Amino acid sequence: MNDLQLIGQKAVAAKYELQTLPTEMKNRALKAVAESFLICGQKILDENEKDIIIAEENGMHPGLVDRLRLTQKRIDDMAEGLIQVAELADPLDEVLEQSERPNGLKITKIRVPLGVIGIIYESRPNVTADAFGLCFKAGNAVILKGGKDAIHSNIAITDIIRKTLKRVGVTEDAVQLITDVDRQVTNELMKMNQYVDVLIPRGGAGLIRAVVENSTVPVIETGTGNCHIYIDEDADVMKAVPIVLNAKTQRIGVCNACESLVIHEKVASQVLPVLGKALREKKVEMRGDMQVRGFIPDCLEATDEDYAKEYLDYIISMKTVSSLEEAIAHINRYTTGHSDAIITENKDHANAFLRGVDSACVYVNASTRFTDGFEFGFGAEIGISTQKLHARGPMGIKELTAYKYTIVGNGQIRP
C-alpha cells in the first residue's frame, strides 16, 4: 500500500466519525484551531516567507506572488473565518422536506455530508484553512493537494490544525495534506474513487481543465474569472469609476477581479476620459475598440482574445456597445460564468441585466470583488462554482452536503 492509499483509508475512517460528531464538539474544535492560528501566526509567516523567496527567485508573476503571500491580517482573517463557520447553523441538523404517504410511511429528506472531499489547489495557502473549516463543519473529511509553490505554508497550517484537533479530542485525520509535489500523485488522486467522494479543483484554467478532463472521481468545477462590468447609458459616473477601480485594482490576482469593461456609447464621452485617467494612475494597461481608443489615446487595440482573457494582471479590456441587449450578448459570449455587474440608475435595465446575464453572481451597482464566501456571510468558501449541477457561486457549508431520505414505517409491505 502506498502513502496515498493510506491517506485515503484514514480519510474514509475519519468521515464516519465526523458525520456523527456533535455540533458543540465541531464548534469547539473550530474555535480552538482559530486560536492556534493566532498563537502560532509567526510560525506560519516564517514558513510562508520561504515560499515567497523561492517564488520570487523563480520569477513568479507579482499577481500570483500576492496570492501566495500571507500577512498577519490574512492570518487574522483565516482565524476569523473559522470562528464565523463555527457560529453558523449546523447544516446536518436541517430537514429539507417531510411527507407522509397514504400507506403511513413517513419520508424525511435530510442533509448529510458528501464524505471525503479532495481539494486540488494552487498558490493560496489560506485555502488550506478555509477548506478544513468548511468541510469539517459540514461533517466531511478532506484531503488537500496544494501546489508546490505553497508547500512550506501548507505544511505549517495543516500541522497546526491536526495538533489542535488531537488536543481537543477529534480525529486529526479530518484533514490530511499530500506533501508529495509530484504531478503523478495528483493524477493518482483523481482516480481514487474507492476513497474520495468528490474532487474540487481551485486554481487557474489549466489546473481546472486537467482535473475535469482526467478525473474519474466526480468533480465540482470552480471557474476562472473573466468578470465584466457594464456601464449603462443611465449610469452614475460618480459610482462607476470607484467601482471599476476597486474591482480591477484592489487585488489583481483573484478570480473576482474585473477583467473586462463594457461601456454604452451614449456615456462614453463622459466616462472614458475620467476612467482612463484613473486607471492610468493605477498603472493599468488598457486595451479597447476603436471608439474607446478615440477617448483614451494611449489605449491599445483589443482583440477577441483580450475580451476572453482572465489577465490576473494590471490589464483590462474595454468594449463600447449601442444597447443593453448588445452588452448582455457580449458578456454572455465572453464571460466564464463567474461574476458580472451593471452600473445603472435604471431599474428596468438592472432587472433585464440580472435576468439576462448567465453567471453565478450578477451585480447591480457594486464591485465584483464581493463574490466571496466571507463577504456572503459563509465564514469562508471552498471555491466559486461556475457550473450548474449541485452548486453555483461561492460554496459554503451547505454546498458541501448532499441529502438522503429516511423512511419510517410500522410494518408496511409493498403490495
C-alpha positions in Angstrom: 0.0 0.0 0.0 1.4 3.4 -1.0 1.2 6.6 1.1 -1.7 8.0 -1.0 -3.8 4.9 -0.4 -3.1 5.1 3.3 -4.3 8.7 3.3 -7.4 7.5 1.6 -8.1 4.8 4.1 -7.6 7.3 7.0 -9.9 9.8 5.4 -12.7 7.1 5.0 -12.3 6.1 8.6 -12.5 9.8 9.7 -15.6 10.6 7.6 -17.7 8.0 9.6 -16.6 9.6 12.8 -17.2 13.2 11.6 -20.7 12.6 10.2 -21.9 11.9 13.8 -19.7 14.4 15.6 -21.9 16.6 17.8 -22.3 20.3 16.7 -20.9 21.5 20.0 -17.7 19.5 19.5 -17.3 20.7 16.0 -17.7 24.3 17.0 -15.3 23.9 19.9 -12.6 22.4 17.6 -13.0 25.2 15.0 -12.6 27.9 17.6 -9.6 26.1 19.1 -7.9 26.0 15.7 -8.7 29.7 15.2 -6.9 30.5 18.5 -4.0 28.3 17.5 -3.6 30.3 14.2 -3.3 33.5 16.2 -0.9 32.0 18.7 1.3 30.4 16.1 0.9 33.1 13.5 4.7 33.9 13.3 5.5 30.2 12.6 3.1 30.4 9.6 4.6 33.6 8.4 8.1 32.3 8.7 7.2 29.2 6.6 5.3 31.4 4.1 8.4 33.6 3.7 10.3 30.5 2.5 7.7 30.0 -0.3 7.8 33.7 -1.2 11.6 33.8 -1.6 11.5 30.7 -3.8 8.6 32.1 -5.9 10.4 35.4 -6.5 13.6 33.7 -7.3 11.7 31.7 -9.9 10.2 34.8 -11.5 6.6 34.2 -10.4 4.2 36.9 -11.6 3.5 39.5 -9.0 -0.2 38.8 -9.1 0.5 35.2 -8.2 3.0 36.1 -5.5 0.2 38.2 -4.0 -2.0 35.1 -3.9 0.8 33.2 -2.2 1.7 35.8 0.4 0.4 35.6 3.9 0.3 38.6 6.2 -0.7 39.0 9.8 -4.1 40.4 8.6 -4.6 37.4 6.3 -3.9 35.0 9.2 -6.3 37.0 11.4 -8.9 36.6 8.6 -8.2 32.9 8.5 -8.9 32.7 12.2 -12.0 34.9 11.9 -13.3 32.8 9.1 -13.2 29.7 11.3 -15.0 31.5 14.1 -17.7 32.6 11.6 -18.0 29.0 10.4 -18.4 27.8 14.0 -21.2 30.3 14.6 -23.1 29.1 11.5 -26.0 26.7 12.0 -25.0 23.1 11.5 -26.3 22.1 8.1 -26.6 18.5 9.2 -29.5 19.4 11.5 -31.6 20.7 8.6 -34.7 18.8 7.5 -35.3 19.7 3.8 -38.7 18.0 3.3 -41.1 15.9 5.2 -44.2 14.0 4.0 -46.4 11.1 4.9 -47.6 8.7 2.3 -51.2 7.3 2.2 -49.8 4.0 3.4 -48.5 5.7 6.5 -44.7 5.8 5.5 -43.1 8.9 6.9 -40.4 10.2 4.5 -37.9 12.8 5.5 -35.2 14.4 3.4 -32.2 15.5 5.4 -28.8 17.0 4.7 -25.8 14.6 5.0 -22.0 15.1 4.4 -20.5 14.5 1.0 -18.0 12.2 2.7 -14.3 12.5 1.7 -13.6 15.7 -0.3 -10.4 16.0 -2.2 -9.3 19.6 -3.0 -6.6 20.3 -5.5 -5.4 23.9 -5.4 -2.6 26.2 -6.3 -0.7 29.1 -4.6 -3.2 30.1 -2.0 -2.3 28.9 1.5 -5.3 30.4 3.1 -7.4 27.8 1.2 -5.9 25.2 3.5 -7.6 26.8 6.5 -10.9 27.6 4.6 -11.2 24.1 3.2 -10.6 22.5 6.5 -13.2 24.7 8.3 -16.0 24.3 5.8 -15.5 20.6 5.2 -15.2 19.9 8.9 -18.4 21.9 9.9 -20.3 20.0 7.2 -19.1 16.7 8.6 -16.6 15.8 5.8 -13.0 14.6 5.9 -10.8 16.5 3.5 -7.6 15.5 1.6 -5.7 18.6 0.5 -3.3 18.7 -2.5 -1.8 22.1 -2.6 0.7 23.4 -5.2 4.4 23.1 -4.6 4.7 26.9 -4.5 3.0 27.0 -1.2 4.3 23.7 0.3 6.0 25.2 3.4 3.0 27.3 4.2 0.5 24.5 3.7 2.5 22.1 5.9 2.7 24.6 8.7 -1.0 25.4 8.6 -2.1 21.7 8.4 0.3 20.8 11.2 -1.3 23.4 13.5 -4.8 22.2 12.6 -4.0 18.5 13.2 -2.3 19.1 16.5 -5.2 21.2 17.7 -7.8 18.6 16.7 -5.9 15.9 18.5 -5.7 18.1 21.6 -9.4 18.7 21.8 -10.2 15.0 21.2 -11.2 15.0 17.5 -9.6 12.8 14.8 -6.7 14.6 13.3 -7.4 12.8 10.0 -10.3 15.1 9.5 -7.7 17.0 7.4 -4.7 15.5 5.6 -2.2 17.2 3.3 -0.4 15.4 0.5 3.1 16.7 0.7 4.5 14.9 -2.4 4.6 17.6 -5.1 5.0 15.1 -8.0 2.2 15.6 -10.6 1.8 11.9 -10.8 0.5 11.9 -7.3 -2.2 14.4 -8.4 -3.1 12.2 -11.2 -3.4 9.2 -8.8 -5.7 11.3 -6.5 -8.0 11.9 -9.4 -8.6 8.1 -9.8 -9.2 7.3 -6.1 -12.9 6.5 -6.4 -12.7 3.9 -3.6 -11.7 6.6 -1.1 -12.7 10.1 -2.4 -16.4 11.1 -3.0 -15.8 14.4 -4.8 -12.9 16.5 -6.1 -12.9 20.3 -6.1 -10.1 22.0 -8.1 -9.3 25.5 -7.2 -6.9 27.5 -9.3 -6.1 28.6 -12.9 -7.8 27.4 -16.1 -5.1 24.8 -16.8 -5.5 23.1 -13.4 -9.3 23.1 -13.6 -9.3 21.7 -17.1 -6.8 19.0 -16.2 -9.0 17.8 -13.3 -12.2 18.0 -15.2 -10.8 16.0 -18.2 -8.8 13.4 -16.2 -10.6 12.7 -13.0 -12.8 9.6 -12.6 -13.9 11.0 -9.2 -16.9 13.3 -9.6 -15.8 17.0 -9.9 -17.3 20.2 -8.7 -15.8 22.7 -11.2 -14.7 26.0 -9.8 -14.2 28.5 -12.6 -11.8 31.2 -13.7 -13.0 34.7 -13.6 -13.3 36.8 -16.7 -15.6 39.2 -14.8 -17.3 42.1 -16.6 -18.6 45.5 -15.5 -21.1 47.1 -17.9 -21.5 50.9 -17.6 -25.0 51.6 -18.8 -26.3 54.7 -20.6 -28.1 55.5 -17.3 -25.1 55.0 -15.1 -24.0 57.4 -12.4 -20.4 58.1 -13.3 -19.6 59.0 -9.7 -20.4 55.4 -8.8 -18.9 53.8 -11.9 -15.3 54.9 -11.5 -14.7 53.8 -7.9 -16.5 50.5 -8.5 -14.3 49.8 -11.5 -11.1 50.8 -9.7 -12.0 48.6 -6.8 -12.9 45.6 -8.9 -9.8 45.9 -11.1 -7.0 47.1 -8.8 -7.7 46.2 -5.2 -6.2 42.7 -5.8 -5.3 41.8 -9.3 -4.6 38.1 -8.8 -8.0 37.0 -7.7 -10.8 35.4 -9.7 -13.4 38.0 -8.8 -11.3 40.9 -10.2 -12.8 42.8 -13.1 -11.0 41.9 -16.4 -13.4 43.5 -19.0 -15.4 46.7 -19.2 -18.4 47.3 -21.4 -19.5 50.9 -21.9 -22.6 52.2 -23.6 -21.6 54.6 -26.4 -24.0 57.3 -25.1 -21.9 57.8 -22.0 -18.5 57.0 -23.5 -17.5 60.7 -23.8 -18.4 61.2 -20.1 -16.9 58.1 -18.6 -13.9 57.1 -20.7 -11.6 60.1 -20.2 -12.2 60.1 -16.4 -11.9 56.3 -16.2 -8.8 56.3 -18.4 -7.1 58.8 -16.2 -8.0 56.8 -13.0 -6.8 53.5 -14.5 -3.6 55.1 -15.8 -2.8 56.4 -12.3 -3.1 52.8 -11.1 -0.7 51.6 -13.8 -3.4 49.6 -15.6 -2.8 48.9 -19.3 -6.0 49.4 -21.3 -7.0 47.6 -24.5 -10.1 48.7 -26.3 -12.0 49.0 -29.5 -11.8 52.0 -31.9 -14.3 54.1 -30.0 -12.6 53.6 -26.7 -9.2 54.5 -28.3 -10.7 57.7 -29.5 -11.3 58.9 -26.0 -8.2 57.2 -24.4 -5.3 57.9 -26.8 -2.8 55.6 -25.0 -5.3 52.6 -25.1 -4.0 49.7 -27.1 -6.2 47.8 -29.6 -8.2 44.9 -28.2 -8.6 41.6 -29.8 -11.2 38.8 -29.4 -8.5 37.1 -27.2 -8.4 40.1 -24.9 -12.2 40.0 -24.4 -12.0 36.4 -23.4 -8.9 36.6 -21.2 -8.6 36.4 -17.4 -5.5 38.6 -17.1 -4.8 38.4 -13.3 -2.6 41.5 -14.1 -2.8 45.3 -14.4 -4.5 44.9 -17.8 -8.2 45.5 -18.7 -10.2 45.1 -22.0 -12.8 47.7 -22.9 -15.7 47.5 -25.4 -18.4 50.0 -26.4 -21.9 48.9 -27.3 -25.0 50.7 -28.6 -27.6 48.9 -26.4 -28.2 47.0 -23.2 -29.0 43.9 -25.3 -25.7 44.2 -27.1 -23.9 44.4 -23.7 -25.6 41.3 -22.4 -24.8 39.4 -25.6 -21.2 40.4 -25.4 -20.9 39.4 -21.8 -22.6 36.1 -22.3 -20.2 35.3 -25.2 -17.0 36.0 -23.3 -17.8 35.5 -19.6 -16.6 32.5 -17.7 -19.8 32.5 -15.8 -18.3 33.8 -12.6 -19.3 37.4 -11.7 -20.6 40.3 -13.8 -22.0 43.7 -12.9 -24.1 46.6 -14.3 -23.7 50.2 -13.2 -27.1 51.9 -13.8 -29.8 54.0 -12.2 -32.4 52.5 -14.4 -34.3 49.7 -12.6 -35.7 48.2 -15.8 -32.2 47.9 -17.2 -30.9 46.5 -13.9 -33.6 43.8 -13.9 -33.0 42.9 -17.5 -29.3 42.5 -16.8 -30.0 40.4 -13.7 -32.2 38.1 -15.8 -30.1 38.1 -19.0 -26.5 37.5 -17.8 -25.9 33.8 -17.3 -23.3 33.9 -14.5 -23.2 32.6 -11.0 -23.2 36.1 -9.4 -24.7 39.1 -11.1 -24.5 42.6 -9.5 -26.1 46.0 -9.8 -24.0 49.0 -8.7 -21.4 47.0 -6.8 -17.9 45.6 -7.3 -17.5 42.1 -8.4 -14.9 41.7 -5.6 -17.8 40.8 -3.3 -18.1 37.3 -4.8 -16.5 35.7 -1.8 -17.7 33.3 0.9 -16.6 35.6 3.7 -18.4 38.6 2.2 -21.5 36.5 1.6 -21.6 35.5 5.3 -20.5 31.9 4.8 -17.4 32.4 7.0 -15.2 31.2 4.1 -15.6 29.4 0.8 -14.3 26.3 -0.7 -14.3 27.9 -4.2 -16.6 29.7 -6.6 -18.5 27.2 -8.6 -19.4 28.3 -12.2 -21.2 25.1 -13.1 -24.9 24.5 -12.6 -25.1 21.0 -11.2 -25.0 20.6 -7.4 -23.7 24.1 -6.5 -23.2 27.5 -8.0 -21.4 30.6 -6.8 -19.4 30.8 -3.5 -19.6 27.4 -1.9 -20.2 27.4 1.8 -21.0 24.6 4.2 -24.4 23.8 2.7 -22.8 23.3 -0.7 -20.6 20.6 0.9 -23.6 18.4 1.7 -25.8 16.1 -0.2 -29.1 14.6 1.1 -30.6 11.3 1.9 -34.1 10.1 2.7 -35.1 8.4 5.9 -38.3 6.3 5.8 -40.1 5.3 8.9 -42.9 2.7 8.8 -44.8 0.5 11.2 -44.8 -2.8 9.3 -45.8 -1.7 5.7 -45.1 -4.1 2.8 -45.4 -3.2 -0.8 -48.4 -4.9 -2.4 
